[in-house]
Amino acid sequence: MATLLHIDSSPLYERSVSRQLSGAFVDRWKSLHPAATVIDRDLNATSLPPVSAEWVGAAYTPEEARTPKQKNLLTLSDTLLAELARADEYVIGAPMHNFGVPSVLKLWIDQISRVGKTFSYADGAPKGLLVGKKATFIIATGGIYDPQTQMASFNFVEPYLRSVFGFLGVTDATFLTAGGTAALNYGQDRAAFLAPHLETVRSHAQGI
Ligand SMILES: Cc1cc2nc3c(=O)[nH]c(=O)nc-3n(C[C@H](O)[C@H](O)[C@H](O)COP(=O)(O)O)c2cc1C
């Protein structure tokens, strides 16, 4: 049965553009797959520790040789990896924070980038192990970073996500960006601003 993993990373909840758009994707996806499962992983409601030397040591220790303490250190990572493995499709809401991804999204990526689980160097070359997955990234940015603009080189969100997920094997990736959300702080009507983005997201969820 189809399973969608829905990730959000904006701390702004009801004011968040990326959350509203990823929510619209999920609603449309559910209407198309009524019997399917959606796994919601709210990164702002998940306690995500930074990786430590002990965590790295545990991740690089062969599974059968891990101590109970090492196994314990990897529990959260194992849970997050199981969600990625179980889902065949991902929708990931990502606000731009200081030209990059929010810290909680980076912490999650650090937890799910695991040797032997999501990537390997088995033959001396990196190989992504998250194969056969389809991902939609929904990005919201205060400014506008379209390729032809002066600010394009400041956008470390899309290139980073494309690179890291590509490295992990997720090459079927679509990036939908709502740029210029700062206008909402200066009187721009929210419904009017969001309408074309909601349309794009819903069409994409529908495979149009
Ligand atoms: C902590 C923080 C840092 C931000 N940094 C940037 C930035 O570097 N560039 C930018 O264009 N907008 C920046 N913004 C604005 C957000 O990208 C914008 O509000 C966007 O809508 C966030 O997505 P969200 O609405 O889903 O939270 C920042 C917002 C916050 C809260």
Ligand as a Chemical Component Dictionary entry (heavy atoms), coordinates in Angstrom:
data_LIG
# 
_chem_comp.id                   LIG 
_chem_comp.type                 NON-POLYMER 
_chem_comp.pdbx_formal_charge   0 
_chem_comp.three_letter_code    LIG 
# 
loop_
_chem_comp_atom.comp_id 
_chem_comp_atom.atom_id 
_chem_comp_atom.alt_atom_id 
_chem_comp_atom.type_symbol 
_chem_comp_atom.charge 
_chem_comp_atom.model_Cartn_x 
_chem_comp_atom.model_Cartn_y 
_chem_comp_atom.model_Cartn_z 
_chem_comp_atom.pdbx_ordinal 
LIG C1  C1  C 0 15.095 32.545 11.491 1  
LIG C2  C2  C 0 14.688 32.992 10.109 2  
LIG C3  C3  C 0 15.658 33.203 9.152  3  
LIG C4  C4  C 0 15.296 33.621 7.874  4  
LIG N1  N1  N 0 16.256 33.801 6.928  5  
LIG C5  C5  C 0 15.898 34.159 5.676  6  
LIG C6  C6  C 0 16.875 34.317 4.664  7  
LIG O1  O1  O 0 18.077 34.122 4.852  8  
LIG N2  N2  N 0 16.465 34.691 3.428  9  
LIG C7  C7  C 0 15.153 34.896 3.146  10 
LIG O2  O2  O 0 14.831 35.206 1.998  11 
LIG N3  N3  N 0 14.206 34.741 4.086  12 
LIG C8  C8  C 0 14.542 34.376 5.329  13 
LIG N4  N4  N 0 13.594 34.208 6.285  14 
LIG C9  C9  C 0 12.186 34.331 5.905  15 
LIG C10 C10 C 0 11.598 32.973 5.615  16 
LIG O3  O3  O 0 12.320 32.294 4.604  17 
LIG C11 C11 C 0 10.155 33.130 5.210  18 
LIG O4  O4  O 0 9.441  33.696 6.297  19 
LIG C12 C12 C 0 9.505  31.822 4.796  20 
LIG O5  O5  O 0 8.138  32.050 4.540  21 
LIG C13 C13 C 0 9.692  30.781 5.873  22 
LIG O6  O6  O 0 8.908  29.619 5.610  23 
LIG P1  P1  P 0 7.659  29.316 6.554  24 
LIG O7  O7  O 0 6.675  30.418 6.236  25 
LIG O8  O8  O 0 7.206  27.993 6.130  26 
LIG O9  O9  O 0 8.147  29.369 7.970  27 
LIG C14 C14 C 0 13.927 33.826 7.557  28 
LIG C15 C15 C 0 12.961 33.589 8.544  29 
LIG C16 C16 C 0 13.332 33.180 9.795  30 
LIG C17 C17 C 0 12.252 32.925 10.830 31 
# 
loop_
_chem_comp_bond.comp_id 
_chem_comp_bond.atom_id_1 
_chem_comp_bond.atom_id_2 
_chem_comp_bond.value_order 
_chem_comp_bond.pdbx_ordinal 
LIG C1  C2  SING 1  
LIG C2  C3  SING 2  
LIG C2  C16 DOUB 3  
LIG C3  C4  DOUB 4  
LIG C4  N1  SING 5  
LIG C4  C14 SING 6  
LIG N1  C5  DOUB 7  
LIG C5  C6  SING 8  
LIG C5  C8  SING 9  
LIG C6  O1  DOUB 10 
LIG C6  N2  SING 11 
LIG N2  C7  SING 12 
LIG C7  O2  DOUB 13 
LIG C7  N3  SING 14 
LIG N3  C8  DOUB 15 
LIG C8  N4  SING 16 
LIG N4  C9  SING 17 
LIG N4  C14 SING 18 
LIG C9  C10 SING 19 
LIG C10 O3  SING 20 
LIG C10 C11 SING 21 
LIG C11 O4  SING 22 
LIG C11 C12 SING 23 
LIG C12 O5  SING 24 
LIG C12 C13 SING 25 
LIG C13 O6  SING 26 
LIG O6  P1  SING 27 
LIG P1  O7  DOUB 28 
LIG P1  O8  SING 29 
LIG P1  O9  SING 30 
LIG C14 C15 DOUB 31 
LIG C15 C16 SING 32 
LIG C16 C17 SING 33 
# 
